[in-house]
Amino acid sequence: MSATAPGTPSGPSAGESATTGSGASPRAATATGLAEATGADVRVRFCPSPTGTPHVGVMRAALFNWAYARHTGGKLVFRIEDTDAARDSQESMDAIVEGLAWLGIDYDEGPGVGGPHAPYRQSERRDLYADVARRLLEEGYAYESWSTPEEVEERHRAAGRDPKLGYDGFDRDLSAAQVQAFRDEGREPVLRVRMPDEDLVVDDLVRGRVVFPAGSVPDFVVVRANGQPLYTLVNPVDDAVMGITHVLRGEDLLSSTPRQVVLHRALVEMGLSQRVPQFGHLPLVLGEGNRKLSKRDPESDLFLHRERGLLPEGMVNYLALLGWSIAPDRDVFTREELVAAFDVRDIGANPARWDQKKAEAINGDHLRMLAPEVLLDRLLPHLRSAGLLDGDPTPTQRRLLEGAVPLVQTRMAVLSEGPGMLGFLLVADEDLVVEEDALGALRPEAADVLDASAAALVDLPEWDAAAVEAALRSAVVDGLGVKPKFAFGPLRTAVTGRRVSPPLFESMELLGRESSMLRIAALRRQLG
C-alpha cells in the first residue's frame, strides 16, 4: 500500500514524533525482520488484558488477526496479559473466551488449547522475563537507572528545557563511584533499554512508512525498581519466543512501536528471536463526537450487542467493515468470504466510526440468510427472556412459531424484535395487551371497521389468509369506503396489540378463527 500520514487522534506520545513517507533519513534504522514470513509461516497473536467486558475494538483486532491467520494458513496464538493483579480478573478472562467462541474465532495455541509455548498467561512466565532482563543488562542493551522523576524534571528546568520531556539519559554512563553512592542511599534502580541515536523507520502494513526521529523516544523502563517486569518487556519477549511474525494491533499503540522494535532487535542479536515482526496498526474505532469509542459507551460492549439480538454472523461482518472492505460496492459477506479475501494491506488507515443503524441493517441481511428453522432456534432465548416461553415450546407453540417466523424474517433487523413480533401468538386472548401507541393511532372509524369485520368473518366458510383478506376487503374497503392504507389498522391492533406486526391476514390464519374473533370483540368493547 502507499505510505500514509498518521493524521489521526492517536500518534506518538508526549516527547515523541513520527513522520511518514519515503524520505527517511540516510541514517535511519529500519525495523525490517530477517525474513518476511508468508503463508503457513505466518504467526499472529491476540493478547488482551482481562479487565472488564470485551470491547468491540479489541474483538475487531482479534477478528483481523484470526482472518489473516486463516487466509494464509498460518497460526493464531491467544495469550493473556494478566500482569496487572489489581485490575485483572478471572471473570473478565472467561468473558473474553466466551466472546471469541460466540464470534467463532478459534485459536491454534493458548489457554484451554495448549501449544509448544505454554504457559500462555504472562503471570506464569515471570522466570522467563527475569532471565531476559538479566541478559539485556549483562550484554549492554539495558542499564540500571537511579534517577527519580523529580530529579529528571529538575535537570530539564536547569537546562531551560520543558520539564515534561521525559527521561534525559543521565544514568547511561555513570561511574562506579556514582552507582555506589546511589546504592549507599538505599535506592533501587529501574532497568532501562537504550534507544539508538538514529532515526527509526517502521514499514507499517497499514499506515505505510513511519519515521521516529532520533532522540524523540527516550530510553524506556522495562523492569520496575521492585523487580516487576513491565508491558514494554513482556510483550516483545513473548512475541519473540512464540515466533510471532505479524503484530496487528490498535493504532493507539503506535507510539510504543519504536520501543518494541528496538527490544526485538536486541532479542534477535541475543539469539532469542528469529526476526523482528512486521507491525500493522489498525485504525481507531470512533463513537459520538469524533472521539475514541470508550468502555463507557454502550456500543463498545460486545455482549450488549448480543443481548440486543445481533447474530455472530452479523457482528463478524460489521466488525470487519471497521477498517476493511471486501469490495467498494459490497458490505454484506460471510465469514468464509472474509477469510478468502482478507489481506492486512487492504486495511485503511482512516478512523472507523461505529454506526449502530448500519450494524443492525447488516445484521438484518444475515438474519434473512438463515434457514427459518435456524432463525427460530436463535429466537427462542429471546422469547424466554421476554417471559413468553417457560422452556421449550409446546407442539402447538412450535407449530405457530414455525408458521410465523418466515412472515417476520423479512421485517426484523435484530433478534430482540422477535418477542414483539411473535408475542401475540404465545399469550392467551385475555392476556393480550394493546400498546398505547397502537390505540392512539386508531382513526375515528375504528369501531365501525371492527363491527364490519366481525360480521364478515363470523360465518366465513374457509379460514385461511386468502379467504380472510377477500372478506375483509369486501366489508371494509368496498362496504365502508375506507381507504386500503387505513382499512386494516384496527384489525392489526386488535389481533396483535401492535401497530407493526407480521402480515395481518397470515397472522389471523395462524391465530385461528376463535382467537381472532375474541380479540376483535375485546378491542371493540374497549373502544366503547
Phi, psi and omega in degrees: 000162180282155180292142179227147178285153180305299171051031182227168181302332180262155177183197178300150182283179181305137181086001180236161173210156179215145176232162179234161179128180185268353184272054180293152178300146179300335181261018181288142175259125181275160180260021182294138178283180180292327177201139180285128180277136178223165174058223184295346178283347182296130175226115179244169183219155171235118189224073181281161169267133184280074178230126176073192180272157182300126179272140183298329178292321177294318180289333173296320177297318177299318181296315181296319177296317179297314182298322180291319178297316182289325179295320184269350187079018180272204185235144172250123178257129177250118177227160186249125177266085188245045180270356178261087186298333183288335185246335184286150178211151176294327178300316179292322177301313180298324180293322178296314179298319178297318179296317177299316181295319180298320180281349182079025179266102178266158181228157187267333177221146177148184180303134180084345180246323182083195181147174186287350183245022178298153001282160184252020173244128184298330180297344181256012185236022187295326179298320178299314182295322179296320180293317179295319179300318178299317181291323177300320179290314183296324185265007170086006178280340180226165179212160178281135182237125188254346186294140174274159177304324180294322179292322178298314180297320181295321178296321177298317180297316181297331180268004179077021180257165174299123183293347181262018182292340182101186186300142188253007177079012186303322188271004185302318188228054178288150175281164179300325180293319179295317179298316180296324179297319177295320179296319180297333177285350182087015180284152174243127185276154165270167178251124180245146175264137180285128172273143181289153178272056182203159175299148178241125184249128176243120176273086186287134183294338181255316189262355182084203185282125178241127182250125174256109186298151178304136178084355183278342180240113182288162173306140190239152182279134175243340177222130178289169180297334179275006179089000182282125178287147181259167177308322183300339176260309191292325182294308177295324180297314179298318178301320183292308186286340177269002175070030181293130182258334182224128177252105180252113187210175186293150180298334180295347178263004182302321184295339178273354185297317180300324177296315182295319181296316180298319178292321177299318179298321178295319181294325176295313182294332179277356179082015180265355183211154179270333186199161166275124182295158172278141182253143172220120185257116186285145183296153176299153170254117185262153173249218179291147173067031176059030178244156181301137178294112186262170179296341178282341180280128181301330180293345182280344188274111181303316185288335175294323176293323176296318179296326179288347175103019172286139176283152173300325178297318180290321180294317177301315179301311184289320177301321180296330180284350179279067178124351184219156175216150181276334179194154183299330186245027184215127181247339187254127180205163181269169176300319180294321178292324176301310182299317183295328187259347193289133173218130181305323185290351177269357178287135179277155181272342184286149179302148176256146182246133176287124181238102185298321180296319179292321179301317181287327177295317177295321177299321177299322177297318179290326178299321180286344177279347182283147170295143183307322180291329176289317178300318179300316179298324178290331182281334187304316179299326179288325176292324177291316181299328179279358179080013181273341176227142176274332181196230174289143179296148174291165177306320179294316179296318180296321179298316179297315182292320178298326177284330185273329185303315178299335180285327183264347187301325181277352185251359184252148172249328181224155183295332182293349174281348183301311180302320178293323182284326189250350187300328182298337179279343189250000179251152175294153183305319183286345180263358180296126179258124177274122183292146185299320181293331176290319177296318182293338182272354182292140180271167184303331184273011185302316181297317179296321179297316181294320179297314181293323180294315180299318180295323182285333187263339191300322182246024181296124185298315182247134179250086172220171188302317183295316181293319179297315181298315181298316181295319182288323178296319179296318185283321188262310182287308182281315186288315182264346181074023178279135180298143184307323184289343178252348193295324192249006177302313179299322179292318178299316179297318181294316187281320186250343182080006186225162175281329181244130184205178170298168178311132190299310189291322176293325177296319180292325176297315179296316184293326179097162184298311188299309181295319180299315182292321178297322182285323176297317180294322181295317179291325179297318177296322181295328179283343177079000000 
